[in-house]
């Protein structure tokens, strides 16, 4: 899940990838 999320745009990050950085933005 985390790897797949990195390929997506910032606003579409999956939970667990950066549940602190991009997720909050």
Backbone atoms as SQL, in Angstrom:
CREATE TABLE atoms (id INTEGER PRIMARY KEY, chain TEXT, resi INTEGER, resn TEXT, atom TEXT, x REAL, y REAL, z REAL);
INSERT INTO atoms VALUES
  (1, 'A', 1, 'UNK', 'N', 0.840, -1.200, 0.000),
  (2, 'A', 1, 'UNK', 'CA', 0.000, 0.000, 0.000),
  (3, 'A', 1, 'UNK', 'C', 0.875, 1.249, 0.000),
  (4, 'A', 2, 'UNK', 'N', 1.852, 1.281, 0.840),
  (5, 'A', 2, 'UNK', 'CA', 2.717, 2.450, 0.922),
  (6, 'A', 2, 'UNK', 'C', 3.462, 2.715, -0.377),
  (7, 'A', 3, 'UNK', 'N', 3.935, 1.635, -1.010),
  (8, 'A', 3, 'UNK', 'CA', 4.682, 1.813, -2.264),
  (9, 'A', 3, 'UNK', 'C', 3.778, 2.344, -3.366),
  (10, 'A', 4, 'UNK', 'N', 2.592, 1.800, -3.478),
  (11, 'A', 4, 'UNK', 'CA', 1.659, 2.222, -4.532),
  (12, 'A', 4, 'UNK', 'C', 1.250, 3.675, -4.338),
  (13, 'A', 5, 'UNK', 'N', 1.155, 4.084, -3.090),
  (14, 'A', 5, 'UNK', 'CA', 0.717, 5.451, -2.785),
  (15, 'A', 5, 'UNK', 'C', 1.760, 6.467, -3.236),
  (16, 'A', 6, 'UNK', 'N', 3.020, 6.084, -3.163),
  (17, 'A', 6, 'UNK', 'CA', 4.081, 7.032, -3.527),
  (18, 'A', 6, 'UNK', 'C', 3.999, 7.419, -5.006),
  (19, 'A', 7, 'UNK', 'N', 3.433, 6.538, -5.836),
  (20, 'A', 7, 'UNK', 'CA', 3.351, 6.846, -7.269),
  (21, 'A', 7, 'UNK', 'C', 2.236, 7.852, -7.530),
  (22, 'A', 8, 'UNK', 'N', 1.286, 7.938, -6.635),
  (23, 'A', 8, 'UNK', 'CA', 0.143, 8.837, -6.834),
  (24, 'A', 8, 'UNK', 'C', 0.491, 10.269, -6.433),
  (25, 'A', 9, 'UNK', 'N', -0.315, 11.235, -6.901),
  (26, 'A', 9, 'UNK', 'CA', -0.098, 12.647, -6.561),
  (27, 'A', 9, 'UNK', 'C', -0.174, 12.883, -5.055),
  (28, 'A', 10, 'UNK', 'N', 0.296, 14.028, -4.611),
  (29, 'A', 10, 'UNK', 'CA', 0.327, 14.328, -3.169),
  (30, 'A', 10, 'UNK', 'C', -1.059, 14.286, -2.537),
  (31, 'A', 11, 'UNK', 'N', -2.051, 14.872, -3.181),
  (32, 'A', 11, 'UNK', 'CA', -3.391, 14.928, -2.596),
  (33, 'A', 11, 'UNK', 'C', -4.079, 13.578, -2.540),
  (34, 'A', 12, 'UNK', 'N', -3.493, 12.580, -3.206),
  (35, 'A', 12, 'UNK', 'CA', -4.158, 11.271, -3.255),
  (36, 'A', 12, 'UNK', 'C', -3.335, 10.202, -2.547),
  (37, 'A', 13, 'UNK', 'N', -2.536, 10.602, -1.581),
  (38, 'A', 13, 'UNK', 'CA', -1.699, 9.631, -0.880),
  (39, 'A', 13, 'UNK', 'C', -2.553, 8.677, -0.055),
  (40, 'A', 14, 'UNK', 'N', -2.176, 7.398, -0.045),
  (41, 'A', 14, 'UNK', 'CA', -2.927, 6.404, 0.737),
  (42, 'A', 14, 'UNK', 'C', -2.591, 6.508, 2.217),
  (43, 'A', 15, 'UNK', 'N', -3.510, 6.144, 3.062),
  (44, 'A', 15, 'UNK', 'CA', -3.250, 6.158, 4.507),
  (45, 'A', 15, 'UNK', 'C', -2.168, 5.140, 4.827),
  (46, 'A', 16, 'UNK', 'N', -1.230, 5.512, 5.658),
  (47, 'A', 16, 'UNK', 'CA', -0.165, 4.583, 6.000),
  (48, 'A', 16, 'UNK', 'C', 1.136, 4.986, 5.317),
  (49, 'A', 17, 'UNK', 'N', 1.034, 5.670, 4.187),
  (50, 'A', 17, 'UNK', 'CA', 2.247, 6.105, 3.489),
  (51, 'A', 17, 'UNK', 'C', 2.910, 7.234, 4.261),
  (52, 'A', 18, 'UNK', 'N', 2.201, 8.343, 4.358),
  (53, 'A', 18, 'UNK', 'CA', 2.727, 9.492, 5.077),
  (54, 'A', 18, 'UNK', 'C', 1.634, 10.040, 5.971),
  (55, 'A', 19, 'UNK', 'N', 0.952, 9.188, 6.669),
  (56, 'A', 19, 'UNK', 'CA', -0.180, 9.606, 7.502),
  (57, 'A', 19, 'UNK', 'C', 0.171, 10.772, 8.419),
  (58, 'A', 20, 'UNK', 'N', 1.165, 11.551, 8.057),
  (59, 'A', 20, 'UNK', 'CA', 1.546, 12.708, 8.874),
  (60, 'A', 20, 'UNK', 'C', 1.912, 13.897, 8.004),
  (61, 'A', 21, 'UNK', 'N', 2.555, 13.639, 6.869),
  (62, 'A', 21, 'UNK', 'CA', 2.988, 14.746, 5.995),
  (63, 'A', 21, 'UNK', 'C', 1.924, 15.082, 4.956),
  (64, 'A', 22, 'UNK', 'N', 1.922, 14.360, 3.829),
  (65, 'A', 22, 'UNK', 'CA', 0.986, 14.662, 2.738),
  (66, 'A', 22, 'UNK', 'C', -0.465, 14.435, 3.154),
  (67, 'A', 23, 'UNK', 'N', -0.702, 13.425, 3.968),
  (68, 'A', 23, 'UNK', 'CA', -2.073, 13.127, 4.392),
  (69, 'A', 23, 'UNK', 'C', -2.721, 14.342, 5.049),
  (70, 'A', 24, 'UNK', 'N', -1.956, 15.046, 5.877),
  (71, 'A', 24, 'UNK', 'CA', -2.494, 16.201, 6.593),
  (72, 'A', 24, 'UNK', 'C', -2.676, 17.390, 5.666),
  (73, 'A', 25, 'UNK', 'N', -1.797, 17.533, 4.696),
  (74, 'A', 25, 'UNK', 'CA', -1.879, 18.693, 3.802),
  (75, 'A', 25, 'UNK', 'C', -3.235, 18.719, 3.161);
